[in-house]
Amino acid sequence: MDECKNGCAHRTKVRDEQEYRDLITRLNRIEGQIRGIRRMVEEDAYCTDVLTQVSAASAALGSFTRVLLSNHIKTCVAQDIRAGKDETIDELVATLQKLMR
């Protein structure tokens, strides 16, 4: 299981190679989608076509968020709870509230 370097309170995390590759692959795909949207705007693409691509990029970012949050809960949060760091629960709640805006 992944472990937070010096605990998550220090704001760093050691990710295993598979998690790292998955997150970077997702971000690269999203970055490509955003560049494509910009190109569409620069080339005066039809609004509906641009909006369709924006929707796809938003969905990809949402998927990235869900994967990252799941990994965080399974590693950092679980580890901190086992260590008796109840403040991590408050941090998780605050994070979830931000995500639900």
N, C-alpha and C positions, 0 to 999 in steps of 0.2 A: 504494500500500500504506500502511496506517496506520503511524504512527510513535509510539513512546513519547516523551512529552515529557521531555527531558533524560535519556533512557534509562530503562528499567524499574526500575532500582535506586532511582529516586526515588519509586516507587509511584504514579505518575500515568500516564495514557494518553490520548492524543487519539484519539477514535473518529470515523470518518467518519459522516455523517448517517444513512446506511442502517443501519449496524451499531447506532448509538445507538437509532434508531427500533425496530429489531427487538428489541433487548434490553428496552427500556421496554415495548413491546407485550406481550412474554412475561411480564414482571414484573407488569404490570397485570392480565393474565389470571389469574396465580397468586394475586395479592392478592384478586381477586374470588372465586376458588375458596375461599380460606381464610375470607373473610367468609361465604360460603355455608355452609361447614362449621360455623362458629360459630353461625350462625342455626339450622341444623338441630339442634344440641345444645340451644340455648336453647328451641327449640320441641319438644323431646323426640322427635325423629325416631328411627325404628327403627335400631338399631345397625348392621345390615347396610347400610342406605342411607347412613349416615354413613361407614362404612368404605369403601364404593365411591367416595365423593367424595374421601376421604383418599387413596386409591390414585391417582385421577386427578390430584390436586394433586401428589403425589409424583412421578408420571411427568412432569408439566409442569416441575417443578423440576429433575428429572434431565435433561430436554431442554435447559433453560436452561444448566445446568452444562456439558453437552457442547458447545453452541454457543460459550459463553464460553471454554472451554478451547481449542477449535479455533482461535478467533480469536487467543487469546493465543500459541499455538504458531506460527501463521502470521505473526504480526507481531513481538511483543516478543522471543520466544525466538529466532526466526530472525535478527532484526536483531542481537541480542546475540552470537549464535554467530558471525555474519559479522564482528563487531567484535572477536572474540577473547575475549569475556567468558564463559569456561567456567563460572564460578560460577552462571550462569543455568541450566545443566543440573542442578546440584545442587538449586537452588530448584525446578525443574520436578519432579524426582524426589520431593522432599519434599512438594510439592503433590499429586502423584499418589498418594503413600502416604496422605495425609490423606483424599483422596477415596475411597480403597478400603477405608476402615475399615468 
